[in-house]
Amino acid sequence: MKRSSALAAVSALAVLAPVLAACGTESTAPSDDATRAFTVNASDDACDVSGDTAPAGTLTFTVTNSGSVVTEFYVLGDDGLRILGEVENIGPGASNKLTVNAPDGDYFTACKPGMKGDGIRSAFTVTPSGEQPALAASDQELVDQALTNYASYVKDQSAQLLAKTSRFVDLYKAGDDDGARALYPVARTHWERIETVAESFGDLDPKMDLREADLEPGQEWTGWHRIEKDLWPAEAGADYRPLTAAQRVTYADDLLANTRTLDGRVQKLTYTIDQVANGSRGLLEEVATGKVTGEEEFWSHTDLWDFQANVDGARVAFEGVEPIVETNDPELAAELTKRFDALQELLDAQRVGDGFALYTDVPPDQIKQLSDAVNALSEPLSRLTAAVV
């Protein structure tokens, strides 16, 4: 499906796009108020934030990795699961910046050395403030419309995910492996378009989308990729033992139940403008860390379906806030449009019928072109949040 048709429903809604959980939500926005600007020293065994209290408004965290392994930094809600914002893949010696718009309330900050586990957490409090940035009435109307459209988009994608997952698990349980394999990347497209929203639910994401390579000792493996491995046994190796009919029912029913739970939560969500902007960058991070490398769909090799879906979501998010960006930073708006178009052209070259080439069939030089285009888009996209908050 071409981008124009893939985003037709989105355009009809004038929609905007994901994300409650902003994976890789880098931003270069400085804070004009020192009480809202923080430094974070993230080491292998500590997460030292320069303060634990801030007035409500736009907060900036400059994160430096002083450790020996790649790390992530999060701002979490008071339940420790809801993600207000995050930056990931911060290598040793590197720095990155997170900008979030935080209302008053209780939060946690967290570093994840090695990008695994619950992380090293500390309580963080945001106090009421009369100094929160106020938008002009015209800008506020644009923001309100963008958030309304965004919520509609996410709800629609979640509903489609639920419907197609239901069909998928029926085929899988019935032993129709050809049918299940054909539907697998199509159903997952809806997950990938709102992936950062889904990832904001820290209890559901590991149950639904965990890769085998990311399992921790003693952790049960369930979800899409557990079933993926069973559907492509030839790719799993000669030692792989296919699941029994009873095991298929167990894993399929579990995936569908978690998808229903996800949809129920998504239908009740509300969003803020920085979550939308940060989510656009987050989806590009998903492409860079899982899709370009071929690690996401290890057995099916349907990575390009996921790649396109992440780009769809990221572009929808940008286009939703584009009128605001054109006012505040017209050069950034033009550059982002140009970079999205260049990446889409490369993806279109990989189309085969209604889908894409298997990732194992894509020549290395073309994979590098895709990777370079993602990197070229990621840098200006990292400035999107600063242009809208």
C-alpha positions as CSV (number, residue, x, y, z in Angstrom):
1,M,0.0,0.0,0.0
2,K,1.4,3.4,-1.1
3,R,1.9,6.2,1.4
4,S,-0.9,8.2,-0.1
5,S,-3.4,5.3,0.6
6,A,-1.8,4.3,3.8
7,L,-2.4,7.8,5.2
8,A,-5.7,8.4,3.5
9,A,-7.7,7.9,6.7
10,V,-5.3,10.0,8.6
11,S,-5.6,12.9,6.1
12,A,-9.3,12.6,6.2
13,L,-9.2,13.2,9.9
14,A,-6.6,15.9,9.5
15,V,-4.8,13.7,11.9
16,L,-1.8,13.9,13.9
17,A,0.1,11.3,15.5
18,P,1.5,9.3,18.2
19,V,2.8,9.3,21.0
20,L,2.2,9.0,24.6
21,A,5.4,7.2,25.2
22,A,8.1,9.1,23.3
23,C,10.9,6.8,22.5
24,G,14.0,8.7,21.7
25,T,12.4,12.0,22.5
26,E,15.5,14.1,22.0
27,S,15.0,17.9,21.8
28,T,17.4,20.8,21.6
29,A,15.1,23.2,23.4
30,P,16.8,25.2,26.1
31,S,14.9,26.3,29.2
32,D,14.6,30.0,29.8
33,D,14.0,29.3,33.5
34,A,16.9,27.7,35.4
35,T,14.4,26.0,37.8
36,R,13.1,24.0,34.8
37,A,16.5,22.9,33.4
38,F,18.3,19.9,34.8
39,T,21.4,17.8,34.2
40,V,21.5,14.1,34.5
41,N,24.6,12.0,35.1
42,A,23.8,8.5,34.1
43,S,26.4,5.9,35.1
44,D,26.3,2.1,35.2
45,D,24.9,2.2,38.8
46,A,23.5,5.7,39.4
47,C,21.1,8.2,37.9
48,D,22.0,11.6,39.4
49,V,19.5,14.3,38.5
50,S,20.5,17.9,39.5
51,G,17.2,18.5,41.2
52,D,14.0,16.7,42.2
53,T,11.5,19.6,42.1
54,A,10.3,21.9,39.3
55,P,7.5,24.3,38.7
56,A,4.9,23.1,36.1
57,G,5.8,23.9,32.5
58,T,8.4,23.0,30.0
59,L,11.2,21.0,31.6
60,T,14.6,20.2,30.0
61,F,16.8,17.3,31.0
62,T,20.4,17.2,29.6
63,V,21.5,13.6,30.0
64,T,25.2,12.5,29.9
65,N,26.2,8.9,30.0
66,S,29.3,8.5,32.2
67,G,29.0,4.8,32.2
68,S,30.3,1.9,30.1
69,V,27.0,0.7,28.5
70,V,24.3,2.3,26.4
71,T,21.5,3.9,28.6
72,E,18.1,5.5,28.5
73,F,16.5,8.2,30.5
74,Y,12.8,8.4,31.3
75,V,10.3,10.8,33.0
76,L,7.5,8.5,34.4
77,G,4.1,9.1,35.8
78,D,3.3,8.4,39.5
79,D,2.4,4.8,38.7
80,G,6.0,4.2,37.4
81,L,4.6,2.8,34.1
82,R,3.2,5.8,32.2
83,I,5.9,7.5,30.2
84,L,5.8,11.2,29.9
85,G,9.0,11.3,27.8
86,E,12.2,9.4,27.2
87,V,15.5,9.5,25.3
88,E,17.2,6.2,24.5
89,N,20.4,4.8,22.9
90,I,22.7,7.2,24.7
91,G,26.1,5.7,24.2
92,P,29.0,5.9,26.7
93,G,30.4,9.4,26.7
94,A,27.4,10.8,24.7
95,S,24.7,13.3,25.7
96,N,21.1,13.8,24.7
97,K,18.3,16.2,25.7
98,L,14.7,15.6,26.6
99,T,12.1,18.3,26.6
100,V,8.7,17.6,28.2
101,N,5.7,19.8,29.2
102,A,4.8,18.6,32.7
103,P,1.7,19.6,34.7
104,D,1.9,19.6,38.4
105,G,2.0,16.2,40.0
106,D,4.3,13.4,41.2
107,Y,6.7,11.7,38.8
108,F,9.8,9.5,38.7
109,T,13.0,10.0,36.8
110,A,14.8,6.8,35.7
111,C,18.0,5.8,34.0
112,K,18.2,2.3,32.4
113,P,21.8,1.2,32.0
114,G,21.9,-1.4,29.3
115,M,18.4,-0.4,28.4
116,K,16.9,-3.3,30.5
117,G,15.0,-3.8,33.7
118,D,13.1,-1.2,35.7
119,G,15.9,1.3,35.8
120,I,17.4,3.4,38.6
121,R,14.5,5.6,39.8
122,S,14.1,8.7,41.9
123,A,11.0,10.6,42.9
124,F,10.4,13.9,41.1
125,T,7.8,16.5,42.0
126,V,6.3,19.2,39.7
127,T,4.6,22.0,41.7
128,P,1.7,24.2,40.5
129,S,2.9,27.3,38.6
130,G,1.3,30.3,37.1
131,E,4.2,30.6,34.8
132,Q,3.4,27.8,32.4
133,P,3.8,28.9,28.8
134,A,0.6,30.3,27.3
135,L,-0.2,30.0,23.6
136,A,-1.9,32.8,21.7
137,A,-5.6,32.1,21.0
138,S,-5.0,31.2,17.4
139,D,-2.2,28.8,18.3
140,Q,-4.3,27.3,21.0
141,E,-7.0,26.5,18.5
142,L,-4.4,24.7,16.3
143,V,-3.2,22.8,19.3
144,D,-6.7,21.8,20.4
145,Q,-7.6,20.6,16.9
146,A,-4.3,18.7,16.6
147,L,-4.9,16.9,19.8
148,T,-8.5,16.0,18.9
149,N,-7.4,14.6,15.6
150,Y,-4.5,12.8,17.1
151,A,-6.7,11.0,19.6
152,S,-9.0,10.0,16.8
153,Y,-6.1,8.6,14.8
154,V,-4.7,6.6,17.7
155,K,-8.2,5.2,18.5
156,D,-8.8,4.2,14.9
157,Q,-5.4,2.4,14.6
158,S,-6.0,0.6,17.9
159,A,-9.4,-0.5,16.8
160,Q,-8.0,-1.8,13.5
161,L,-5.2,-3.6,15.4
162,L,-7.8,-5.4,17.6
163,A,-9.9,-6.4,14.6
164,K,-6.9,-7.8,12.6
165,T,-5.3,-9.4,15.6
166,S,-8.6,-11.3,16.2
167,R,-8.5,-12.6,12.7
168,F,-4.9,-13.4,12.9
169,V,-5.2,-15.5,16.1
170,D,-8.2,-17.4,14.6
171,L,-6.1,-18.4,11.6
172,Y,-3.2,-19.4,13.8
173,K,-5.2,-21.5,16.2
174,A,-6.9,-23.2,13.2
175,G,-3.6,-24.2,11.8
176,D,-3.9,-22.0,8.7
177,D,-0.3,-21.0,8.8
178,D,-0.3,-19.5,5.2
179,G,-3.2,-17.3,6.1
180,A,-1.6,-16.3,9.4
181,R,1.8,-15.5,7.8
182,A,0.1,-13.3,5.2
183,L,-1.8,-11.4,7.8
184,Y,1.0,-11.1,10.3
185,P,2.7,-7.9,8.9
186,V,-0.6,-6.4,7.9
187,A,-2.0,-6.6,11.5
188,R,1.3,-5.4,13.0
189,T,1.2,-2.3,10.8
190,H,-1.4,-0.9,13.2
191,W,0.7,-1.7,16.2
192,E,3.8,0.0,14.7
193,R,1.9,3.2,13.7
194,I,1.1,3.8,17.4
195,E,4.0,1.9,18.9
196,T,5.2,4.6,21.2
197,V,1.6,4.9,22.6
198,A,1.5,1.1,23.2
199,E,5.0,1.3,24.8
200,S,3.7,3.8,27.3
201,F,1.9,0.9,29.1
202,G,4.9,-0.7,30.7
203,D,3.0,-3.7,31.8
204,L,1.6,-4.6,28.3
205,D,4.4,-3.9,25.9
206,P,6.7,-6.7,27.2
207,K,3.9,-9.2,27.0
208,M,3.0,-8.2,23.5
209,D,6.1,-7.1,21.6
210,L,9.2,-8.5,23.4
211,R,11.9,-10.0,21.1
212,E,13.6,-13.2,22.1
213,A,17.0,-11.5,22.2
214,D,15.7,-9.1,24.9
215,L,14.5,-11.7,27.3
216,E,15.9,-11.5,30.8
217,P,16.6,-14.6,32.9
218,G,13.4,-16.3,34.0
219,Q,11.2,-14.0,32.0
220,E,8.3,-15.6,30.2
221,W,8.1,-15.0,26.4
222,T,4.7,-14.2,25.0
223,G,3.3,-12.0,22.3
224,W,3.7,-11.4,18.6
225,H,7.3,-12.5,18.2
226,R,6.7,-15.8,20.1
227,I,4.1,-16.6,17.5
228,E,6.3,-15.3,14.7
229,K,9.0,-17.8,15.5
230,D,6.5,-20.6,15.4
231,L,5.1,-19.5,12.1
232,W,8.5,-19.4,10.4
233,P,10.1,-22.6,11.8
234,A,12.5,-23.0,9.0
235,E,14.1,-19.7,10.0
236,A,14.1,-20.7,13.6
237,G,16.7,-23.5,13.0
238,A,16.7,-27.3,13.0
239,D,16.5,-27.6,16.8
240,Y,13.3,-25.6,17.0
241,R,10.3,-27.6,18.3
242,P,7.0,-26.2,17.0
243,L,4.3,-25.4,19.5
244,T,1.5,-27.9,20.1
245,A,-2.1,-27.1,19.2
246,A,-2.8,-26.4,22.9
247,Q,0.2,-24.1,23.2
248,R,-0.9,-22.2,20.1
249,V,-4.3,-21.6,21.7
250,T,-2.6,-20.3,24.9
251,Y,-0.3,-17.8,23.2
252,A,-2.9,-16.7,20.7
253,D,-5.5,-16.1,23.4
254,D,-3.0,-14.2,25.5
255,L,-2.1,-11.9,22.6
256,L,-5.7,-11.2,21.9
257,A,-6.6,-10.5,25.6
258,N,-3.7,-8.1,25.9
259,T,-4.7,-6.4,22.7
260,R,-8.2,-5.9,24.0
261,T,-6.7,-4.4,27.2
262,L,-4.6,-2.1,25.2
263,D,-7.5,-0.9,23.1
264,G,-9.6,-0.3,26.2
265,R,-6.9,2.0,27.6
266,V,-6.2,3.8,24.4
267,Q,-9.8,4.8,23.9
268,K,-9.6,6.7,27.2
269,L,-6.3,8.5,26.7
270,T,-5.7,12.2,26.3
271,Y,-2.6,13.9,25.0
272,T,-0.4,17.0,25.2
273,I,1.2,18.7,22.3
274,D,4.8,17.8,23.4
275,Q,3.8,14.1,23.6
276,V,2.7,14.3,19.9
277,A,5.9,16.0,18.8
278,N,8.1,13.8,20.9
279,G,6.3,10.8,19.6
280,S,7.2,11.6,16.0
281,R,10.9,11.4,16.9
282,G,10.3,8.3,19.0
283,L,8.9,6.4,16.0
284,L,12.0,7.3,14.0
285,E,14.1,5.9,16.9
286,E,12.2,2.7,16.6
287,V,13.1,2.5,12.9
288,A,16.8,3.2,13.7
289,T,17.1,0.7,16.5
290,G,15.1,-2.2,15.3
291,K,13.9,-2.0,11.7
292,V,17.0,-0.8,9.8
293,T,19.1,-3.4,11.7
294,G,16.7,-6.3,10.8
295,E,16.4,-7.3,14.4
296,E,12.7,-6.7,14.9
297,E,11.2,-9.4,12.6
298,F,14.0,-11.9,13.0
299,W,12.2,-14.9,11.5
300,S,9.6,-13.4,9.1
301,H,11.9,-10.7,7.7
302,T,8.9,-8.4,7.3
303,D,10.8,-5.4,8.8
304,L,9.9,-3.1,5.9
305,W,6.2,-3.3,6.8
306,D,7.1,-2.1,10.3
307,F,9.5,0.5,8.9
308,Q,6.8,2.0,6.7
309,A,4.3,2.0,9.6
310,N,6.7,3.8,11.9
311,V,7.3,6.4,9.2
312,D,3.6,6.7,8.7
313,G,3.0,7.5,12.3
314,A,5.9,9.9,12.6
315,R,4.9,11.8,9.5
316,V,1.3,12.0,10.6
317,A,2.5,13.4,14.0
318,F,4.6,16.0,12.2
319,E,1.9,17.0,9.8
320,G,-0.6,17.5,12.6
321,V,1.6,20.1,14.2
322,E,3.0,21.5,11.0
323,P,0.9,24.7,11.0
324,I,2.4,25.6,14.3
325,V,6.0,24.7,13.2
326,E,5.5,26.8,10.0
327,T,4.8,29.8,12.2
328,N,7.5,29.3,14.7
329,D,10.3,27.8,12.6
330,P,9.4,27.7,8.8
331,E,12.9,26.5,7.8
332,L,12.5,23.4,10.1
333,A,9.0,22.7,8.6
334,A,10.4,22.8,5.1
335,E,13.4,20.6,6.0
336,L,11.2,18.0,7.6
337,T,9.0,17.8,4.6
338,K,11.9,17.3,2.3
339,R,13.5,14.6,4.5
340,F,10.2,12.7,4.9
341,D,9.8,12.7,1.1
342,A,13.3,11.5,0.5
343,L,12.9,8.6,3.0
344,Q,9.5,7.7,1.5
345,E,11.0,7.5,-2.0
346,L,13.5,4.9,-0.8
347,L,10.8,2.9,0.9
348,D,8.6,3.0,-2.2
349,A,11.4,1.5,-4.2
350,Q,11.2,-1.7,-2.0
351,R,7.5,-2.3,-2.7
352,V,6.4,-5.7,-4.0
353,G,2.7,-6.1,-4.8
354,D,0.7,-4.9,-1.8
355,G,3.7,-5.3,0.5
356,F,7.4,-5.1,0.6
357,A,10.5,-7.1,-0.2
358,L,11.7,-9.4,2.6
359,Y,14.5,-7.6,4.4
360,T,16.9,-10.4,3.6
361,D,16.4,-9.6,-0.1
362,V,17.4,-6.0,0.2
363,P,21.0,-5.4,-1.0
364,P,23.3,-4.0,1.7
365,D,23.9,-0.7,-0.2
366,Q,20.1,-0.1,-0.3
367,I,19.9,-0.8,3.5
368,K,22.6,1.8,4.0
369,Q,20.7,4.3,1.9
370,L,17.6,3.7,4.1
371,S,19.7,4.1,7.3
372,D,21.3,7.3,6.0
373,A,17.9,8.7,5.2
374,V,16.6,7.9,8.7
375,N,19.6,9.6,10.3
376,A,19.1,12.6,8.1
377,L,15.5,12.9,9.2
378,S,16.2,12.2,12.9
379,E,18.3,15.3,13.4
380,P,15.8,17.9,12.4
381,L,13.0,15.9,13.9
382,S,14.8,16.2,17.2
383,R,14.0,19.9,17.1
384,L,10.3,19.5,16.6
385,T,9.3,19.6,20.2
386,A,11.1,22.9,20.7
387,A,9.2,24.4,17.9
388,V,5.8,23.6,19.3
389,V,6.0,24.0,23.1
